[in-house]
Amino acid sequence: MPPGSVVVSGNLPAADGSYSLYCAVIVKKVDAKTRAKTSINDLLRGD
């Protein structure tokens, strides 16, 4: 994963739809708004 990526779990379906594989989906790069939302986690964890 590139540094600063926002990643969520997802799946990648086969072309014929017969199965899908779990994967990590890169949604976006971290920005100031994302940092503000996650800063409470840093406080709770003591980072």
PQR file with spaces between the fields and no chain letter, atoms N, CA, C, O and H, PARSE charges and radii, in Angstrom:
ATOM       1  N    MET     1       0.834   -1.169    0.000 -0.4000 1.5000
ATOM       2  CA   MET     1       0.000    0.000    0.000 -0.0000 2.0000
ATOM       3  C    MET     1       0.891    1.249    0.000  0.5500 1.7000
ATOM       4  O    MET     1       1.883    1.308    0.727 -0.5500 1.4000
ATOM       5  N    PRO     2       0.540    2.222   -0.801 -0.5600 1.5000
ATOM       6  CA   PRO     2       1.286    3.475   -0.772  0.2800 2.0000
ATOM       7  C    PRO     2       1.063    4.193    0.565  0.5500 1.7000
ATOM       8  O    PRO     2      -0.037    4.138    1.115 -0.5500 1.4000
ATOM       9  N    PRO     3       2.075    4.853    1.085 -0.5600 1.5000
ATOM      10  CA   PRO     3       1.905    5.600    2.336  0.2800 2.0000
ATOM      11  C    PRO     3       0.806    6.656    2.197  0.5500 1.7000
ATOM      12  O    PRO     3       0.671    7.298    1.154 -0.5500 1.4000
ATOM      13  N    GLY     4       0.027    6.822    3.264 -0.4000 1.5000
ATOM      14  CA   GLY     4      -1.023    7.834    3.264 -0.0000 2.0000
ATOM      15  C    GLY     4      -2.299    7.422    2.562  0.5500 1.7000
ATOM      16  O    GLY     4      -3.146    8.271    2.282 -0.5500 1.4000
ATOM      17  H    GLY     4       0.137    6.301    4.111  0.4000 1.0000
ATOM      18  N    SER     5      -2.458    6.140    2.270 -0.4000 1.5000
ATOM      19  CA   SER     5      -3.667    5.661    1.598 -0.0000 2.0000
ATOM      20  C    SER     5      -4.770    5.382    2.608  0.5500 1.7000
ATOM      21  O    SER     5      -4.505    4.924    3.720 -0.5500 1.4000
ATOM      22  H    SER     5      -1.771    5.450    2.497  0.4000 1.0000
ATOM      23  N    VAL     6      -6.006    5.660    2.214 -0.4000 1.5000
ATOM      24  CA   VAL     6      -7.181    5.267    2.990 -0.0000 2.0000
ATOM      25  C    VAL     6      -7.684    3.984    2.336  0.5500 1.7000
ATOM      26  O    VAL     6      -8.038    3.975    1.157 -0.5500 1.4000
ATOM      27  H    VAL     6      -6.221    6.031    1.311  0.4000 1.0000
ATOM      28  N    VAL     7      -7.713    2.895    3.118 -0.4000 1.5000
ATOM      29  CA   VAL     7      -8.013    1.572    2.567 -0.0000 2.0000
ATOM      30  C    VAL     7      -9.216    0.973    3.283  0.5500 1.7000
ATOM      31  O    VAL     7      -9.332    1.070    4.504 -0.5500 1.4000
ATOM      32  H    VAL     7      -7.426    2.902    4.076  0.4000 1.0000
ATOM      33  N    VAL     8     -10.110    0.356    2.517 -0.4000 1.5000
ATOM      34  CA   VAL     8     -11.260   -0.359    3.071 -0.0000 2.0000
ATOM      35  C    VAL     8     -11.276   -1.767    2.489  0.5500 1.7000
ATOM      36  O    VAL     8     -10.652   -2.026    1.460 -0.5500 1.4000
ATOM      37  H    VAL     8     -10.016    0.277    1.525  0.4000 1.0000
ATOM      38  N    SER     9     -11.985   -2.669    3.144 -0.4000 1.5000
ATOM      39  CA   SER     9     -12.097   -4.024    2.604 -0.0000 2.0000
ATOM      40  C    SER     9     -13.148   -4.049    1.501  0.5500 1.7000
ATOM      41  O    SER     9     -14.112   -3.283    1.524 -0.5500 1.4000
ATOM      42  H    SER     9     -12.492   -2.459    3.980  0.4000 1.0000
ATOM      43  N    GLY    10     -12.950   -4.925    0.554 -0.4000 1.5000
ATOM      44  CA   GLY    10     -13.882   -5.058   -0.556 -0.0000 2.0000
ATOM      45  C    GLY    10     -13.724   -6.418   -1.195  0.5500 1.7000
ATOM      46  O    GLY    10     -13.076   -7.303   -0.637 -0.5500 1.4000
ATOM      47  H    GLY    10     -12.167   -5.547    0.536  0.4000 1.0000
ATOM      48  N    ASN    11     -14.317   -6.589   -2.373 -0.4000 1.5000
ATOM      49  CA   ASN    11     -14.118   -7.836   -3.108 -0.0000 2.0000
ATOM      50  C    ASN    11     -14.035   -7.541   -4.594  0.5500 1.7000
ATOM      51  O    ASN    11     -14.549   -6.535   -5.083 -0.5500 1.4000
ATOM      52  H    ASN    11     -14.844   -5.870   -2.827  0.4000 1.0000
ATOM      53  N    LEU    12     -13.374   -8.447   -5.292 -0.4000 1.5000
ATOM      54  CA   LEU    12     -13.155   -8.330   -6.727 -0.0000 2.0000
ATOM      55  C    LEU    12     -13.846   -9.516   -7.386  0.5500 1.7000
ATOM      56  O    LEU    12     -13.378  -10.648   -7.258 -0.5500 1.4000
ATOM      57  H    LEU    12     -12.957   -9.264   -4.895  0.4000 1.0000
ATOM      58  N    PRO    13     -14.959   -9.276   -8.096 -0.5600 1.5000
ATOM      59  CA   PRO    13     -15.680  -10.395   -8.703  0.2800 2.0000
ATOM      60  C    PRO    13     -14.969  -10.931   -9.944  0.5500 1.7000
ATOM      61  O    PRO    13     -14.285  -10.188  -10.648 -0.5500 1.4000
ATOM      62  N    ALA    14     -15.136  -12.223  -10.204 -0.4000 1.5000
ATOM      63  CA   ALA    14     -14.615  -12.829  -11.428 -0.0000 2.0000
ATOM      64  C    ALA    14     -15.402  -12.288  -12.617  0.5500 1.7000
ATOM      65  O    ALA    14     -16.536  -11.836  -12.460 -0.5500 1.4000
ATOM      66  H    ALA    14     -15.691  -12.827   -9.632  0.4000 1.0000
ATOM      67  N    ALA    15     -14.808  -12.334  -13.790 -0.4000 1.5000
ATOM      68  CA   ALA    15     -15.466  -11.822  -14.997 -0.0000 2.0000
ATOM      69  C    ALA    15     -16.800  -12.523  -15.265  0.5500 1.7000
ATOM      70  O    ALA    15     -17.741  -11.893  -15.749 -0.5500 1.4000
ATOM      71  H    ALA    15     -13.887  -12.702  -13.917  0.4000 1.0000
ATOM      72  N    ASP    16     -16.888  -13.814  -14.956 -0.4000 1.5000
ATOM      73  CA   ASP    16     -18.137  -14.543  -15.197 -0.0000 2.0000
ATOM      74  C    ASP    16     -19.075  -14.528  -13.993  0.5500 1.7000
ATOM      75  O    ASP    16     -20.165  -15.096  -14.054 -0.5500 1.4000
ATOM      76  H    ASP    16     -16.123  -14.325  -14.563  0.4000 1.0000
ATOM      77  N    GLY    17     -18.665  -13.886  -12.901 -0.4000 1.5000
ATOM      78  CA   GLY    17     -19.516  -13.763  -11.723 -0.0000 2.0000
ATOM      79  C    GLY    17     -19.615  -15.014  -10.875  0.5500 1.7000
ATOM      80  O    GLY    17     -20.440  -15.075   -9.964 -0.5500 1.4000
ATOM      81  H    GLY    17     -17.780  -13.424  -12.852  0.4000 1.0000
ATOM      82  N    SER    18     -18.791  -16.012  -11.154 -0.4000 1.5000
ATOM      83  CA   SER    18     -18.902  -17.277  -10.430 -0.0000 2.0000
ATOM      84  C    SER    18     -18.288  -17.234   -9.037  0.5500 1.7000
ATOM      85  O    SER    18     -18.614  -18.071   -8.196 -0.5500 1.4000
ATOM      86  H    SER    18     -18.121  -15.962  -11.894  0.4000 1.0000
ATOM      87  N    TYR    19     -17.411  -16.281   -8.781 -0.4000 1.5000
ATOM      88  CA   TYR    19     -16.779  -16.157   -7.465 -0.0000 2.0000
ATOM      89  C    TYR    19     -16.238  -14.744   -7.320  0.5500 1.7000
ATOM      90  O    TYR    19     -16.227  -13.970   -8.277 -0.5500 1.4000
ATOM      91  H    TYR    19     -17.146  -15.600   -9.465  0.4000 1.0000
ATOM      92  N    SER    20     -15.790  -14.417   -6.112 -0.4000 1.5000
ATOM      93  CA   SER    20     -15.123  -13.136   -5.882 -0.0000 2.0000
ATOM      94  C    SER    20     -14.025  -13.340   -4.842  0.5500 1.7000
ATOM      95  O    SER    20     -14.091  -14.255   -4.021 -0.5500 1.4000
ATOM      96  H    SER    20     -15.799  -15.046   -5.335  0.4000 1.0000
ATOM      97  N    LEU    21     -13.039  -12.492   -4.892 -0.4000 1.5000
ATOM      98  CA   LEU    21     -11.914  -12.544   -3.964 -0.0000 2.0000
ATOM      99  C    LEU    21     -11.932  -11.313   -3.083  0.5500 1.7000
ATOM     100  O    LEU    21     -12.179  -10.206   -3.560 -0.5500 1.4000
ATOM     101  H    LEU    21     -12.985  -11.749   -5.559  0.4000 1.0000
ATOM     102  N    TYR    22     -11.668  -11.504   -1.785 -0.4000 1.5000
ATOM     103  CA   TYR    22     -11.540  -10.365   -0.895 -0.0000 2.0000
ATOM     104  C    TYR    22     -10.295   -9.580   -1.273  0.5500 1.7000
ATOM     105  O    TYR    22      -9.288  -10.164   -1.673 -0.5500 1.4000
ATOM     106  H    TYR    22     -11.468  -12.404   -1.398  0.4000 1.0000
ATOM     107  N    CYS    23     -10.358   -8.263   -1.149 -0.4000 1.5000
ATOM     108  CA   CYS    23      -9.206   -7.432   -1.496 -0.0000 2.0000
ATOM     109  C    CYS    23      -9.245   -6.135   -0.689  0.5500 1.7000
ATOM     110  O    CYS    23     -10.248   -5.805   -0.057 -0.5500 1.4000
ATOM     111  H    CYS    23     -11.176   -7.788   -0.824  0.4000 1.0000
ATOM     112  N    ALA    24      -8.146   -5.424   -0.727 -0.4000 1.5000
ATOM     113  CA   ALA    24      -8.061   -4.094   -0.121 -0.0000 2.0000
ATOM     114  C    ALA    24      -8.316   -3.070   -1.222  0.5500 1.7000
ATOM     115  O    ALA    24      -7.704   -3.138   -2.288 -0.5500 1.4000
ATOM     116  H    ALA    24      -7.330   -5.692   -1.240  0.4000 1.0000
ATOM     117  N    VAL    25      -9.211   -2.127   -0.971 -0.4000 1.5000
ATOM     118  CA   VAL    25      -9.552   -1.102   -1.953 -0.0000 2.0000
ATOM     119  C    VAL    25      -9.004    0.231   -1.462  0.5500 1.7000
ATOM     120  O    VAL    25      -9.357    0.689   -0.376 -0.5500 1.4000
ATOM     121  H    VAL    25      -9.708   -2.072   -0.105  0.4000 1.0000
ATOM     122  N    ILE    26      -8.148    0.848   -2.256 -0.4000 1.5000
ATOM     123  CA   ILE    26      -7.618    2.169   -1.919 -0.0000 2.0000
ATOM     124  C    ILE    26      -8.662    3.197   -2.338  0.5500 1.7000
ATOM     125  O    ILE    26      -8.957    3.353   -3.523 -0.5500 1.4000
ATOM     126  H    ILE    26      -7.862    0.476   -3.139  0.4000 1.0000
ATOM     127  N    VAL    27      -9.219    3.897   -1.347 -0.4000 1.5000
ATOM     128  CA   VAL    27     -10.298    4.838   -1.599 -0.0000 2.0000
ATOM     129  C    VAL    27      -9.756    6.204   -1.993  0.5500 1.7000
ATOM     130  O    VAL    27     -10.238    6.824   -2.942 -0.5500 1.4000
ATOM     131  H    VAL    27      -8.980    3.770   -0.384  0.4000 1.0000
ATOM     132  N    LYS    28      -8.749    6.670   -1.257 -0.4000 1.5000
ATOM     133  CA   LYS    28      -8.179    7.990   -1.521 -0.0000 2.0000
ATOM     134  C    LYS    28      -6.891    8.142   -0.736  0.5500 1.7000
ATOM     135  O    LYS    28      -6.483    7.227   -0.021 -0.5500 1.4000
ATOM     136  H    LYS    28      -8.358    6.167   -0.486  0.4000 1.0000
ATOM     137  N    LYS    29      -6.258    9.278   -0.864 -0.4000 1.5000
ATOM     138  CA   LYS    29      -5.092    9.635   -0.058 -0.0000 2.0000
ATOM     139  C    LYS    29      -5.591   10.404    1.166  0.5500 1.7000
ATOM     140  O    LYS    29      -6.602   11.102    1.098 -0.5500 1.4000
ATOM     141  H    LYS    29      -6.590   10.021   -1.445  0.4000 1.0000
ATOM     142  N    VAL    30      -4.886   10.271    2.267 -0.4000 1.5000
ATOM     143  CA   VAL    30      -5.253   10.971    3.497 -0.0000 2.0000
ATOM     144  C    VAL    30      -5.137   12.477    3.272  0.5500 1.7000
ATOM     145  O    VAL    30      -4.159   12.956    2.698 -0.5500 1.4000
ATOM     146  H    VAL    30      -4.064    9.704    2.322  0.4000 1.0000
ATOM     147  N    ASP    31      -6.143   13.211    3.730 -0.4000 1.5000
ATOM     148  CA   ASP    31      -6.104   14.670    3.675 -0.0000 2.0000
ATOM     149  C    ASP    31      -6.392   15.219    5.072  0.5500 1.7000
ATOM     150  O    ASP    31      -6.562   14.452    6.019 -0.5500 1.4000
ATOM     151  H    ASP    31      -6.937   12.822    4.196  0.4000 1.0000
ATOM     152  N    ALA    32      -6.446   16.524    5.197 -0.4000 1.5000
ATOM     153  CA   ALA    32      -6.651   17.155    6.509 -0.0000 2.0000
ATOM     154  C    ALA    32      -7.981   16.733    7.135  0.5500 1.7000
ATOM     155  O    ALA    32      -8.055   16.533    8.347 -0.5500 1.4000
ATOM     156  H    ALA    32      -6.308   17.148    4.428  0.4000 1.0000
ATOM     157  N    LYS    33      -9.012   16.598    6.335 -0.4000 1.5000
ATOM     158  CA   LYS    33     -10.330   16.204    6.848 -0.0000 2.0000
ATOM     159  C    LYS    33     -10.283   14.780    7.423  0.5500 1.7000
ATOM     160  O    LYS    33     -10.860   14.510    8.476 -0.5500 1.4000
ATOM     161  H    LYS    33      -8.952   16.761    5.350  0.4000 1.0000
ATOM     162  N    THR    34      -9.597   13.886    6.728 -0.4000 1.5000
ATOM     163  CA   THR    34      -9.459   12.514    7.220 -0.0000 2.0000
ATOM     164  C    THR    34      -8.653   12.480    8.508  0.5500 1.7000
ATOM     165  O    THR    34      -9.012   11.773    9.450 -0.5500 1.4000
ATOM     166  H    THR    34      -9.128   14.106    5.873  0.4000 1.0000
ATOM     167  N    ARG    35      -7.571   13.239    8.552 -0.4000 1.5000
ATOM     168  CA   ARG    35      -6.741   13.300    9.767 -0.0000 2.0000
ATOM     169  C    ARG    35      -7.557   13.805   10.956  0.5500 1.7000
ATOM     170  O    ARG    35      -7.412   13.289   12.064 -0.5500 1.4000
ATOM     171  H    ARG    35      -7.281   13.813    7.786  0.4000 1.0000
ATOM     172  N    ALA    36      -8.404   14.796   10.743 -0.4000 1.5000
ATOM     173  CA   ALA    36      -9.224   15.333   11.831 -0.0000 2.0000
ATOM     174  C    ALA    36     -10.187   14.271   12.361  0.5500 1.7000
ATOM     175  O    ALA    36     -10.411   14.182   13.568 -0.5500 1.4000
ATOM     176  H    ALA    36      -8.522   15.214    9.843  0.4000 1.0000
ATOM     177  N    LYS    37     -10.753   13.470   11.468 -0.4000 1.5000
ATOM     178  CA   LYS    37     -11.695   12.428   11.883 -0.0000 2.0000
ATOM     179  C    LYS    37     -11.009   11.303   12.647  0.5500 1.7000
ATOM     180  O    LYS    37     -11.608   10.709   13.544 -0.5500 1.4000
ATOM     181  H    LYS    37     -10.571   13.542   10.488  0.4000 1.0000
ATOM     182  N    THR    38      -9.772   11.009   12.303 -0.4000 1.5000
ATOM     183  CA   THR    38      -9.076    9.893   12.944 -0.0000 2.0000
ATOM     184  C    THR    38      -8.233   10.316   14.139  0.5500 1.7000
ATOM     185  O    THR    38      -7.670    9.460   14.822 -0.5500 1.4000
ATOM     186  H    THR    38      -9.286   11.492   11.575  0.4000 1.0000
ATOM     187  N    SER    39      -8.134   11.596   14.403 -0.4000 1.5000
ATOM     188  CA   SER    39      -7.285   12.056   15.506 -0.0000 2.0000
ATOM     189  C    SER    39      -7.788   11.572   16.863  0.5500 1.7000
ATOM     190  O    SER    39      -6.989   11.408   17.785 -0.5500 1.4000
ATOM     191  H    SER    39      -8.592   12.291   13.849  0.4000 1.0000
ATOM     192  N    ILE    40      -9.087   11.340   17.009 -0.4000 1.5000
ATOM     193  CA   ILE    40      -9.617   10.827   18.276 -0.0000 2.0000
ATOM     194  C    ILE    40      -9.042    9.440   18.558  0.5500 1.7000
ATOM     195  O    ILE    40      -8.801    9.100   19.716 -0.5500 1.4000
ATOM     196  H    ILE    40      -9.737   11.473   16.261  0.4000 1.0000
ATOM     197  N    ASN    41      -8.820    8.637   17.520 -0.4000 1.5000
ATOM     198  CA   ASN    41      -8.208    7.315   17.710 -0.0000 2.0000
ATOM     199  C    ASN    41      -6.803    7.446   18.269  0.5500 1.7000
ATOM     200  O    ASN    41      -6.408    6.672   19.141 -0.5500 1.4000
ATOM     201  H    ASN    41      -9.016    8.913   16.579  0.4000 1.0000
ATOM     202  N    ASP    42      -6.048    8.414   17.780 -0.4000 1.5000
ATOM     203  CA   ASP    42      -4.691    8.636   18.286 -0.0000 2.0000
ATOM     204  C    ASP    42      -4.719    9.009   19.761  0.5500 1.7000
ATOM     205  O    ASP    42      -3.878    8.552   20.535 -0.5500 1.4000
ATOM     206  H    ASP    42      -6.369    9.043   17.072  0.4000 1.0000
ATOM     207  N    LEU    43      -5.681    9.836   20.153 -0.4000 1.5000
ATOM     208  CA   LEU    43      -5.797   10.235   21.557 -0.0000 2.0000
ATOM     209  C    LEU    43      -6.131    9.032   22.442  0.5500 1.7000
ATOM     210  O    LEU    43      -5.557    8.864   23.518 -0.5500 1.4000
ATOM     211  H    LEU    43      -6.365   10.208   19.525  0.4000 1.0000
ATOM     212  N    LEU    44      -7.058    8.208   21.982 -0.4000 1.5000
ATOM     213  CA   LEU    44      -7.473    7.052   22.772 -0.0000 2.0000
ATOM     214  C    LEU    44      -6.374    6.002   22.877  0.5500 1.7000
ATOM     215  O    LEU    44      -6.259    5.323   23.897 -0.5500 1.4000
ATOM     216  H    LEU    44      -7.524    8.345   21.108  0.4000 1.0000
ATOM     217  N    ARG    45      -5.576    5.869   21.842 -0.4000 1.5000
ATOM     218  CA   ARG    45      -4.500    4.881   21.838 -0.0000 2.0000
ATOM     219  C    ARG    45      -3.244    5.383   22.521  0.5500 1.7000
ATOM     220  O    ARG    45      -2.356    4.594   22.845 -0.5500 1.4000
ATOM     221  H    ARG    45      -5.670    6.421   21.013  0.4000 1.0000
ATOM     222  N    GLY    46      -3.159    6.680   22.745 -0.4000 1.5000
ATOM     223  CA   GLY    46      -1.983    7.237   23.386 -0.0000 2.0000
ATOM     224  C    GLY    46      -0.818    7.431   22.446  0.5500 1.7000
ATOM     225  O    GLY    46       0.329    7.501   22.888 -0.5500 1.4000
ATOM     226  H    GLY    46      -3.880    7.320   22.482  0.4000 1.0000
ATOM     227  N    ASP    47      -1.091    7.521   21.149 -0.4000 1.5000
ATOM     228  CA   ASP    47      -0.018    7.724   20.150 -0.0000 2.0000
ATOM     229  C    ASP    47       0.490    9.151   20.166  0.5500 1.7000
ATOM     230  O    ASP    47       1.386    9.496   19.396 -0.5500 1.4000
ATOM     231  H    ASP    47      -2.022    7.464   20.790  0.4000 1.0000
